[in-house]
Amino acid sequence: MQIDYPFHFDGRGRTAQTGTEDHIRDMIEQVLFTSPGERVNRPTFGSGVMQLLFAPNNDALASATQLTVQGALQQWLGDVILVESVDVENDEATLRVHVQYMVRRTQERQVAEFVRGGL
């Protein structure tokens, strides 16, 4: 069992825990939505994808973002997952990120969608 993200307490008042598959999804979410420089002891951690919420939506930006996100996931989680595809969609003030990956330990393929809205 792993500590669940975001950190919270369970019904017994203890630190909430989660299984391995959900923990991997939580780690992907942390890489995606953490901006470089946000973590003091790991200033390069993150993908910078949150900067896209208010950026103009065009094909060039989408392509660059896909490469940036895939690179960040490979850098920070490459020993845990094999990223097969990343699709980033910026629709007004909503950002959708679809990630298809394989868990290296189990060889299971997973697809996860992450959605963040603007302020």
ChimeraX attribute file (.defattr): number of C-alpha atoms within 10 A of each C-alpha:
attribute: neighborCount
match mode: 1-to-1
recipient: residues
	/A:1	9
	/A:2	14
	/A:3	16
	/A:4	19
	/A:5	16
	/A:6	10
	/A:7	10
	/A:8	13
	/A:9	13
	/A:10	11
	/A:11	8
	/A:12	7
	/A:13	8
	/A:14	9
	/A:15	13
	/A:16	17
	/A:17	17
	/A:18	14
	/A:19	11
	/A:20	13
	/A:21	12
	/A:22	14
	/A:23	17
	/A:24	17
	/A:25	17
	/A:26	17
	/A:27	16
	/A:28	20
	/A:29	20
	/A:30	17
	/A:31	21
	/A:32	22
	/A:33	17
	/A:34	17
	/A:35	18
	/A:36	16
	/A:37	13
	/A:38	13
	/A:39	12
	/A:40	9
	/A:41	8
	/A:42	10
	/A:43	11
	/A:44	16
	/A:45	21
	/A:46	26
	/A:47	22
	/A:48	20
	/A:49	20
	/A:50	17
	/A:51	10
	/A:52	19
	/A:53	20
	/A:54	15
	/A:55	12
	/A:56	12
	/A:57	14
	/A:58	10
	/A:59	9
	/A:60	8
	/A:61	14
	/A:62	17
	/A:63	13
	/A:64	11
	/A:65	20
	/A:66	19
	/A:67	15
	/A:68	18
	/A:69	22
	/A:70	19
	/A:71	15
	/A:72	20
	/A:73	26
	/A:74	15
	/A:75	13
	/A:76	17
	/A:77	16
	/A:78	14
	/A:79	11
	/A:80	17
	/A:81	23
	/A:82	18
	/A:83	19
	/A:84	13
	/A:85	13
	/A:86	21
	/A:87	17
	/A:88	23
	/A:89	18
	/A:90	21
	/A:91	13
	/A:92	13
	/A:93	13
	/A:94	15
	/A:95	19
	/A:96	16
	/A:97	19
	/A:98	15
	/A:99	22
	/A:100	16
	/A:101	19
	/A:102	16
	/A:103	17
	/A:104	13
	/A:105	9
	/A:106	9
	/A:107	11
	/A:108	11
	/A:109	14
	/A:110	15
	/A:111	13
	/A:112	13
	/A:113	14
	/A:114	15
	/A:115	14
	/A:116	14
	/A:117	13
	/A:118	11
	/A:119	7
